[in-house]
């Protein structure tokens, strides 16, 4: 194990793997349902496609409901965390999980996004095998089979009931679908969307009778499968399970007669905002992106997150809980002090900022100042972790970074002409944008990426043996390459940063090498006016 790696608390390990699995689910939904147009009806294997989709929905619901169960049962939660920490599955299961995720992503590389539905039958076996590998590897990476058997003893019936409850939720949404045809519901929803849209566009088209809403330039027909009905079902299901598990601590009358209706109202308002935002994306950004955003799978993900957020609020509410059960609020959020969260969270925020730029800006590069703000906020929040890994760098790390930077410039393809959006900026605006671009590239991105790729991924896989170190370098550098445009050059750069990190076990050296490389590249980009170089 590298010297820089701190041991994880039992809950820290479970939370970090849970966060990784959630991030992977979000990534898959974005790539398959938002940035691509996969329609099971157009695949020629509709039943198999819908079956795979059902399994994914079931895993999402089951995982979330098991989380509620662990929240409500402190003994089960404590034993789960300690067992997962004492008997982890190890590197083989982690590799199986990672290979499964890559197999699920492979169809998006092998098939053009616009042809995904037509060609999905050809790549379906790969996607299905990847899903099986990712699920099995993830479960057994969390803890070994023997540990699962020991922890499940005495809890099997409860968890089987929760799994069955989760499996019934997609069917419940289908049964609740006709609610969308109730005129009062569509009228009220479309009035809310109309009022929200009028804040941004002059001419709004609304026809609740045909479920059509939008503008003259872009309008959609909101079907029952993407109308937000799943939000009402999920809120009801989560609150029902929460009410059963916490029945001895809740003020049940307030919970059922006040909190439940308010939660349903919040879900309805959330859906009206969601429809409005997607229509605005269709008008100002991309019609294809907006239409894909209406996919019900994306809705399930958002409404699941909303349901969990509602439960968190209820769990901290003195109005909902009996006086003796109101938890004491700690003055400092524990996640802000957790070293593992400090290594992962800034990278998640960084990735999210890129998705926001792609979704809401015609020229995503113009959104870079917003990304810088989000990165700064994330790093400030985990500043305790960042402070631990800052130190004066070694001379070798500076030299290695310079070599990487020069190699990146020398092997760069021919420069593209500057984008019209950048050329249209005034001198002051462009200077501000360029300053933000250089700040983010040289000072922020190296810290964020090294915390995650070397400080978390590589450190978690490195067991001190030669084989484990080779695997740790290969995986961290491979993942690093996947998020950069030039895979070979980025992969080699990742190897260099990994070796620099391993030499003394200091993230500060990897951060310095990365920062020097980016500084050299940024200087060349500024000199040439080739901002695509960075």
C-alpha positions, -999 to +999 in steps of 0.1 A: +000+000+000+013+035-008+025+056+022-001+082+014-031+059+018-051+062+050-071+033+063-108+036+057-134+035+084-159+007+080-186+031+070-162+050+048-155+020+027-192+012+022-200+048+015-172+052-011-182+020-030-218+031-028-209+065-043-189+048-070-219+026-080-243+055-080-219+075-102-217+046-126-254+044-128-257+081-135-231+078-162-249+049-179-282+067-178-267+098-193-249+079-221-277+055-230-308+076-223-299+113-226-269+115-250-281+086-271-316+076-284-322+040-275-358+029-280-366-007-271-395-007-296-371+000-325-345-026-315-361-058-329-356-074-295-381-053-275-387-080-248-350-085-241-343-048-241-371-041-217-360-070-196-325-055-192-341-021-185-363-037-158-333-053-141-316-019-140-347-003-125-350-030-100-314-027-089-318+011-086-349+007-064-337-023-044-304-006-036-321+026-025-347+008-004-319-014+013-302+019+021-334+031+039-335-003+057-299+002+069-306+038+079-335+025+101-316-004+116-284+008+134-273-027+144-277-040+108-259-009+095-230-013+120-226-050+113-228-044+075-201-017+076-178-037+098-183-069+078-177-051+045-145-036+059-132-068+075-140-091+046-137-071+013-139-091-019-106-078-031-090-070-065-104-099-086-140-088-079-131-052-084-116-061-118-147-081-127-169-051-118-148-027-138-147-051-168-185-053-166-189-015-167-166-013-197-185-040-214-218-020-209-201+011-223-186-008-253-218-007-274-216+032-273-181+029-289-190+002-314-222+018-326-229+054-336-254+070-312-280+076-339-278+039-350-280+025-315-316+014-316-312-003-350-280-020-341-287-028-304-297-065-312-261-070-323-245-056-292-271-067-267-252-098-256-222-077-247-243-052-228-262-080-209-230-098-200-215-066-188-245-059-166-242-093-150-204-089-145-208-054-131-236-064-107-219-096-095-185-080-092-198-050-074-217-071-048-188-094-041-163-065-042-182-050-013-177-082+007-170-119+001-197-145-004-191-160+031-194-125+046-227-119+028-240-152+041-230-143+077-246-109+075-278-120+059-284-146+086-315-136+104-323-108+079-330-128+048-368-126+049-367-088+055-344-082+026-362-106+003-394-086+011-377-054+002-363-068-030-398-080-040-413-046-031-387-030-053-395-054-082-432-044-079-425-006-083-421-006-121-454-024-124-470+000-099-459+029-122-475+012-152-507+007-132-506+044-121-500+056-157-537+063-164-535+091-138-519+112-164-550+110-185-570+126-156-578+161-170-574+179-137-538+166-134-527+174-169-544+208-167-527+218-135-493+205-146-495+223-179-506+255-163-475+253-140-452+246-170-468+274-190-462+299-162-426+288-159-419+288-196-433+324-199-404+335-178-381+326-206-400+326-239-428+347-253-449+322-273-459+290-254-480+263-270-501+242-245-528+216-254-536+194-223-561+174-244-533+160-266-506+162-239-486+186-262-466+215-247-437+237-258-430+265-282-436+270-319-400+260-325-400+229-302-429+211-287-433+176-271-461+152-264-457+141-227-467+105-226-477+088-193-444+069-192-424+101-189-450+123-172-436+122-137-461+096-124-431+075-113-422+103-089-456+100-071-452+062-069-416+064-057-424+091-031-453+069-018-432+037-018-402+053+000-424+071+026-444+039+032-412+019+039-399+047+060-431+048+080-431+011+087-394+011+098-396+042+119-432+038+132-421+039+168-403+072+164-427+091+141-457+113+148-478+091+125-507+115+122-485+144+111-465+120+089-496+106+070-518+137+069-493+165+064-458+153+053-470+128+028-492+152+009-465+178+010-440+153-004-464+144-033-467+182-040-429+186-040-427+157-065-453+173-087-435+207-086-402+189-094-418+173-124-432+206-137-397+222-134-382+191-151-405+194-181-398+232-183-361+227-182-362+200-209-383+222-232-359+251-227-330+227-236-349+218-267-355+254-277-320+268-269-296+239-269-305+206-285-339+191-294-324+156-294-309+161-259-343+174-247-363+145-261-339+119-247-341+136-213-378+128-212-369+091-211-385+075-181-352+059-169-337+093-164-369+102-146-366+072-123-330+083-114-341+119-106-372+109-086-353+083-066-328+110-056-357+133-048-374+106-026-342+100-007-338+138-002-374+140+012-365+112+037-334+130+048-355+162+055-381+141+074-354+124+094-341+157+106-375+172+113-387+178+148-422+182+134-422+146+121-403+128+149-414+124+185-395+147+209-373+119+223-363+108+188-352+141+173-315+136+164-289+161+175-274+181+146-236+180+145-219+213+139-196+199+112-207+177+084-187+145+088-183+140+050-164+172+048-138+157+072-137+123+056-105+117+036-121+093+012-149+117+004-123+144+000-106+124-027-137+115-046-162+144-043-142+171-062-139+148-092-177+141-092-183+178-091-158+183-119-175+157-140-209+172-132-197+206-142-187+193-176-222+177-181-238+210-172-216+229-197-226+204-224-263+206-216-268+243-213-243+261-235-242+260-273-204+264-270-195+244-239-161+260-237-178+293-227-190+277-195-155+271-182-157+300-156-188+282-142-168+250-140-140+268-122-165+281-096-178+246-090-143+231-087-132+259-063-163+253-042-157+215-040-120+219-031-129+245-004-155+221+011-128+193+014-100+217+021-090+196+051-081+167+028-065+189+003-043+205+029-030+171+041-016+163+006+000+197-002+038+198+002+069+211-016+073+189-047+104+169-056+126+181-084+119+148-102+082+156-103+088+190-119+111+175-146+086+146-152+058+171-156+078+192-181+086+161-202+049+151-203+039+187-213+064+188-241+054+154-253+017+163-253+025+194-274+048+176-299+023+148-306-008+171-308-028+170-340-031+200-363-048+229-346-085+236-353-095+271-361-108+290-330-145+287-323-167+315-334-181+318-299-146+326-285-139+350-314-171+369-306-160+377-271-147+412-264-112+418-253-120+420-216-144+391-216-118+370-235-091+379-211-113+369-182-122+336-199-086+328-207-075+336-171-102+312-158-092+286-183-055+287-173-064+288-136-086+257-138-061+239-161-030+246-141-041+249-105-075+231-100-077+202-124-044+186-114-054+186-077-088+172-084-077+145-109-047+134-088-068+131-057-091+107-075-070+088-100-039+084-079-051+092-044-082+070-045-082+045-074-045+037-074-041+038-037-071+014-032-057-012-056-021-010-045-014-038-019+023-034-019+030-064-042+045-061-077+014-075-093-010-053-074+011-022-082+011-030-120-027-035-119-031-002-099-011+018-124-028+002-154-063+008-141-057+044-128-039+054-160-065+037-181-094+055-164-074+087-166-070+082-204-108+076-208-116+111-196-092+127-220-095+131-257-062+115-267-062+081-251-026+069-258-009+101-248-032+105-218-026+069-207+012+074-209+009+106-189-011+088-163+016+061-160+042+089-154+021+105-127+015+071-111+052+064-110+060+098-096+034+092-069+047+058-060+083+069-057+077+086-023+040+078-018+032+115-019+002+129-038+019+163-038+045+150-063+018+137-087-001+170-084+031+189-091+040+168-121+004+172-135+004+209-128+037+215-145+026+195-175-006+215-178+013+248-173+036+239-202+006+230-224-014+261-213+016+283-222+017+268-257-021+271-261-019+308-251+010+314-275-006+296-304-042+306-297-050+269-298-072+264-268-082+229-280-047+219-269-059+219-233 
